[in-house]
Amino acid sequence: MHTPELFFNQQGGEMLDRTAVLDQPSSCALHLLPVAKYLFRLTAETRIHLPPYKGSALHGGFGHALKKISPYYYSNIFEPGQDNARPKPFVLLPPLDTGEIYQPGCEFTCELTLLGSAIQHFSICHAALEYLGREMGFGNNRGKFTIESIETALPTGPTQPDMPGQVITGHDIAVARTGIAADRITLHLPTRLRLKADSRLIRRAPPFQLFFARLLGRLNTLASFYGHGKIAEFELRNQLLNQAENIKLVQDESRWQELPRYSGRQKQWMKFGGLLGTVTYEGDLRPFLPCLAVGEWTHVGGKTSFGLGKYVMEYATNTHK
């Protein structure tokens, strides 16, 4: 299975060379969406009691901490739009183990991905996570933790650059994917995938066209609100979706799994289910690989800010270039 990024124990550094050329150049303007991902290495200071999936606890704690230290930034980062048309400009991926108890001294991680203009607010997000761990605590017993280190991410691939950079764009992520045999990919779904069609959640592996339509829509929306404009205008979008009809779903090893969570805002238990497992597609995937590569960083579907909708591509590498 491909690892979509490599983390470096530093922040800053040289920007990546954006003049590199893909084997299959993207028709989408992926350079319009800046992306930055950070790995937080944490240590439990007190006993922390958490649910098996920790995304809701971490997401809620981060939001409360952000609101406590800065209502202004809370409204800009955590509640950017009240009409649900504007997505949150971050993805907060919790530790993916299913253990429910972290004893003092236990080490764990979380990932924070900031998108577009939200990247400039990294310091306030860092402060919120620090405040959550040091002052507020999270989980069922408000357990405390400390931030030991923060590492920045860089896409991996045959074109691995010499110097890590902190802020990259979708184009840089796509460039790192040269040399891919593009006729078969398997998507691994480590967190629940929640896609809708006709206002209903899809409880089985989605056709590729539906999956790609939701991904392209998310990238377009993120780039429009937080980047520098749409990555694919109407005509290009329709062209890609027409081509996507030719991609076949050939293997489905996914399953729907419910995940109840308690909503502090709505004061009730809510369903939080989605697809887990693997899904394999075949066909001429070359036009879609650049966007699929970026989607590994942005996630796709509902509740992405909770860490849901993560996927990792598995593919063969073309050694006969």
C-alpha positions as CSV (number, residue, x, y, z in Angstrom):
1,M,0.0,0.0,0.0
2,H,1.4,3.4,-1.0
3,T,2.3,5.9,1.8
4,P,1.0,9.3,0.5
5,E,3.3,11.4,2.5
6,L,6.5,11.6,4.5
7,F,6.8,13.6,7.7
8,F,9.9,15.7,8.5
9,N,10.9,16.8,11.9
10,Q,11.2,20.5,11.0
11,Q,9.0,23.3,9.9
12,G,9.8,25.7,7.0
13,G,12.5,24.9,4.4
14,E,12.6,25.5,0.7
15,M,9.4,25.4,-1.4
16,L,9.1,22.5,-3.9
17,D,9.9,23.0,-7.5
18,R,6.6,23.5,-9.3
19,T,8.1,23.2,-12.8
20,A,8.3,19.4,-12.7
21,V,6.2,17.7,-15.3
22,L,3.9,14.7,-14.6
23,D,3.9,11.6,-16.8
24,Q,0.3,12.4,-17.3
25,P,-0.2,16.1,-16.7
26,S,-3.3,17.0,-14.8
27,S,-6.0,18.9,-16.7
28,C,-7.1,20.4,-13.3
29,A,-5.5,23.5,-11.9
30,L,-4.3,21.8,-8.7
31,H,-1.8,24.5,-8.0
32,L,-4.7,26.7,-6.9
33,L,-5.2,24.7,-3.7
34,P,-2.4,25.1,-1.1
35,V,-2.1,22.2,1.4
36,A,-0.1,21.8,4.6
37,K,-0.1,18.7,6.9
38,Y,1.4,18.3,10.3
39,L,2.0,15.3,12.6
40,F,1.6,16.0,16.3
41,R,3.5,13.6,18.6
42,L,1.7,13.5,21.9
43,T,2.3,11.9,25.3
44,A,-0.5,11.2,27.9
45,E,0.2,13.0,31.2
46,T,-2.8,11.5,33.0
47,R,-5.0,8.5,32.2
48,I,-7.2,9.3,29.1
49,H,-10.4,7.4,28.5
50,L,-11.5,7.5,24.8
51,P,-13.9,5.7,22.5
52,P,-12.6,3.2,19.9
53,Y,-12.8,5.9,17.2
54,K,-11.3,9.1,18.7
55,G,-12.2,11.6,15.9
56,S,-15.3,13.0,17.6
57,A,-13.6,13.5,21.0
58,L,-10.5,15.2,19.4
59,H,-12.6,17.3,17.0
60,G,-14.9,18.5,19.8
61,G,-12.0,19.2,22.2
62,F,-10.2,21.1,19.5
63,G,-13.2,23.2,18.8
64,H,-13.9,24.0,22.5
65,A,-10.2,24.9,23.0
66,L,-10.1,27.1,19.9
67,K,-13.3,28.9,21.0
68,K,-11.9,29.4,24.5
69,I,-8.6,31.0,23.4
70,S,-9.9,32.9,20.4
71,P,-13.6,33.3,19.4
72,Y,-12.5,35.2,16.3
73,Y,-10.4,32.3,15.0
74,Y,-13.0,29.8,16.1
75,S,-15.5,31.5,13.8
76,N,-13.0,31.6,10.9
77,I,-11.6,28.1,11.2
78,F,-14.2,25.9,13.1
79,E,-17.4,27.5,12.0
80,P,-16.6,29.2,8.7
81,G,-20.2,29.1,7.3
82,Q,-23.6,28.5,8.9
83,D,-25.3,27.4,5.7
84,N,-23.1,24.2,5.3
85,A,-22.0,25.4,1.9
86,R,-18.6,26.3,3.1
87,P,-16.6,23.3,4.4
88,K,-14.2,23.5,7.3
89,P,-10.7,24.3,6.1
90,F,-9.0,21.5,8.0
91,V,-8.9,17.7,8.5
92,L,-8.1,16.5,12.0
93,L,-7.1,12.8,11.9
94,P,-7.1,11.1,15.3
95,P,-5.0,8.1,16.3
96,L,-6.5,5.1,14.5
97,D,-5.9,2.5,17.2
98,T,-9.0,1.1,18.9
99,G,-7.6,1.1,22.4
100,E,-9.8,3.0,24.9
101,I,-7.3,3.7,27.6
102,Y,-4.1,5.7,27.3
103,Q,-2.1,5.4,30.5
104,P,0.3,8.2,31.6
105,G,3.4,8.1,29.5
106,C,1.6,6.5,26.5
107,E,2.7,8.1,23.2
108,F,0.2,8.7,20.4
109,T,-0.2,11.0,17.4
110,C,-2.8,13.0,15.5
111,E,-2.6,14.8,12.1
112,L,-3.8,18.2,11.2
113,T,-4.2,19.2,7.6
114,L,-4.8,22.9,6.8
115,L,-6.2,24.0,3.5
116,G,-5.6,27.2,1.5
117,S,-5.8,30.4,3.5
118,A,-6.2,28.4,6.8
119,I,-2.5,27.5,6.6
120,Q,-1.7,31.0,7.9
121,H,-3.6,30.1,11.1
122,F,-1.3,27.1,12.0
123,S,0.0,28.8,15.1
124,I,-3.5,29.4,16.6
125,C,-4.4,25.7,15.8
126,H,-1.2,24.6,17.5
127,A,-2.1,26.8,20.5
128,A,-5.6,25.3,20.7
129,L,-4.3,21.7,20.7
130,E,-1.7,22.7,23.3
131,Y,-4.4,24.3,25.5
132,L,-6.7,21.2,25.0
133,G,-3.9,18.9,26.3
134,R,-2.5,21.1,29.1
135,E,-5.6,22.8,30.5
136,M,-8.9,21.3,29.3
137,G,-8.1,17.6,28.6
138,F,-10.3,15.4,26.4
139,G,-12.0,12.1,26.4
140,N,-14.6,10.8,28.9
141,N,-12.4,11.8,31.9
142,R,-10.8,15.0,30.5
143,G,-7.3,13.3,30.4
144,K,-4.3,15.6,29.8
145,F,-1.5,15.3,27.3
146,T,1.5,17.2,26.1
147,I,2.8,18.0,22.6
148,E,6.3,16.5,22.3
149,S,7.0,17.5,18.7
150,I,5.5,18.6,15.4
151,E,6.5,17.4,12.0
152,T,5.6,18.6,8.6
153,A,4.6,16.4,5.6
154,L,5.9,16.2,2.1
155,P,4.5,13.9,-0.6
156,T,6.6,10.8,-1.4
157,G,7.2,9.3,-4.8
158,P,9.8,8.7,-7.5
159,T,10.4,12.5,-7.7
160,Q,11.2,12.9,-4.0
161,P,12.8,16.3,-3.7
162,D,16.0,17.0,-1.7
163,M,14.5,19.6,0.7
164,P,11.2,19.3,2.6
165,G,8.8,22.2,2.4
166,Q,6.1,23.2,4.7
167,V,3.4,24.6,2.4
168,I,2.8,22.8,-0.9
169,T,0.0,22.7,-3.4
170,G,-2.2,20.0,-5.0
171,H,0.1,20.1,-8.0
172,D,3.1,19.2,-5.9
173,I,1.2,16.2,-4.5
174,A,0.3,15.1,-8.0
175,V,3.9,15.5,-9.3
176,A,5.1,13.0,-6.7
177,R,3.0,10.3,-8.5
178,T,5.0,9.9,-11.7
179,G,5.5,6.3,-12.9
180,I,2.2,4.9,-11.8
181,A,0.6,2.0,-13.8
182,A,-2.8,3.6,-14.1
183,D,-5.2,0.8,-15.0
184,R,-6.0,-0.6,-11.6
185,I,-6.1,1.0,-8.1
186,T,-7.3,-0.2,-4.8
187,L,-8.6,2.3,-2.3
188,H,-8.0,1.4,1.4
189,L,-10.6,3.0,3.7
190,P,-9.1,3.2,7.2
191,T,-11.8,5.7,8.4
192,R,-15.4,5.6,7.5
193,L,-16.4,6.9,4.1
194,R,-19.7,8.7,4.0
195,L,-20.9,9.6,0.4
196,K,-24.4,10.6,-0.5
197,A,-26.5,10.2,-3.6
198,D,-30.0,11.6,-3.8
199,S,-29.6,12.9,-0.3
200,R,-29.0,9.3,1.1
201,L,-25.9,7.7,2.3
202,I,-24.4,5.1,0.1
203,R,-24.0,1.9,2.1
204,R,-22.1,-0.1,-0.5
205,A,-19.0,0.6,-2.6
206,P,-19.7,3.6,-4.8
207,P,-19.3,3.5,-8.6
208,F,-16.1,5.3,-9.6
209,Q,-18.0,8.1,-11.2
210,L,-19.9,8.9,-8.0
211,F,-16.7,8.7,-5.9
212,F,-14.8,11.0,-8.3
213,A,-17.7,13.4,-8.6
214,R,-17.7,13.9,-4.8
215,L,-14.0,14.2,-4.7
216,L,-13.8,16.7,-7.5
217,G,-16.7,18.7,-5.9
218,R,-14.8,18.9,-2.6
219,L,-11.6,20.0,-4.3
220,N,-13.4,22.6,-6.3
221,T,-15.2,23.9,-3.2
222,L,-12.0,24.0,-1.1
223,A,-10.1,25.8,-3.8
224,S,-12.9,28.3,-4.4
225,F,-13.4,29.3,-0.7
226,Y,-9.8,28.9,0.6
227,G,-7.5,28.7,-2.4
228,H,-7.2,30.7,-5.6
229,G,-10.2,29.6,-7.7
230,K,-11.8,26.4,-9.0
231,I,-9.5,23.6,-10.1
232,A,-12.0,22.5,-12.7
233,E,-14.5,24.6,-14.4
234,F,-17.9,23.3,-15.6
235,E,-16.8,22.0,-19.1
236,L,-13.7,20.2,-17.7
237,R,-15.7,18.8,-14.8
238,N,-18.3,17.3,-17.2
239,Q,-15.6,15.9,-19.4
240,L,-13.9,14.1,-16.5
241,L,-17.2,12.8,-15.2
242,N,-18.1,11.4,-18.6
243,Q,-14.7,9.6,-18.8
244,A,-15.3,8.3,-15.2
245,E,-18.3,6.3,-16.5
246,N,-15.8,3.9,-18.2
247,I,-14.0,3.0,-14.9
248,K,-15.3,-0.3,-13.5
249,L,-15.7,-1.4,-9.9
250,V,-14.1,-4.8,-10.0
251,Q,-13.7,-5.8,-6.3
252,D,-15.6,-4.7,-3.3
253,E,-14.2,-5.7,0.2
254,S,-15.9,-2.9,2.0
255,R,-18.5,-3.0,4.7
256,W,-20.8,-0.5,6.4
257,Q,-20.1,0.0,10.0
258,E,-22.1,2.2,12.4
259,L,-20.4,4.4,14.9
260,P,-22.6,6.2,17.4
261,R,-21.3,9.4,18.8
262,Y,-22.6,11.9,21.3
263,S,-23.1,15.5,19.9
264,G,-22.4,18.0,22.6
265,R,-24.1,20.7,20.5
266,Q,-27.3,18.8,19.9
267,K,-27.2,17.0,23.2
268,Q,-28.1,13.6,21.7
269,W,-26.5,10.4,20.3
270,M,-26.1,10.4,16.6
271,K,-25.3,7.8,14.0
272,F,-21.8,8.2,12.4
273,G,-21.5,5.2,10.2
274,G,-19.6,4.7,6.9
275,L,-17.8,2.3,4.7
276,L,-14.5,0.6,5.8
277,G,-12.3,-1.8,3.9
278,T,-11.1,-1.8,0.3
279,V,-12.5,-1.0,-3.1
280,T,-10.8,-1.7,-6.4
281,Y,-11.4,0.0,-9.7
282,E,-10.1,-0.7,-13.2
283,G,-9.9,1.3,-16.4
284,D,-7.9,4.2,-17.9
285,L,-7.3,6.0,-14.6
286,R,-4.7,8.4,-15.9
287,P,-7.0,11.5,-16.1
288,F,-8.1,11.0,-12.5
289,L,-4.8,10.1,-10.6
290,P,-3.7,13.7,-9.9
291,C,-7.0,14.5,-8.1
292,L,-7.0,11.2,-6.4
293,A,-3.6,11.9,-5.1
294,V,-4.7,15.2,-3.6
295,G,-7.8,13.5,-2.2
296,E,-5.6,11.3,0.0
297,W,-4.6,14.6,1.9
298,T,-8.0,16.3,1.8
299,H,-10.2,13.2,2.4
300,V,-13.6,12.9,0.8
301,G,-17.3,12.7,1.8
302,G,-19.0,13.7,5.0
303,K,-17.4,14.6,8.3
304,T,-13.9,15.0,6.9
305,S,-12.9,17.4,9.7
306,F,-13.4,14.5,12.1
307,G,-10.9,12.4,10.1
308,L,-13.5,10.5,8.2
309,G,-13.2,9.9,4.4
310,K,-9.5,9.0,4.5
311,Y,-8.3,6.7,1.8
312,V,-4.9,5.5,0.7
313,M,-4.3,4.3,-2.9
314,E,-2.6,1.0,-3.7
315,Y,-1.2,0.6,-7.2
316,A,1.5,-1.0,-9.3
317,T,4.5,1.1,-10.3
318,N,5.4,1.3,-14.0
319,T,9.0,0.3,-14.3
320,H,9.1,0.4,-18.1
321,K,9.2,4.2,-18.6
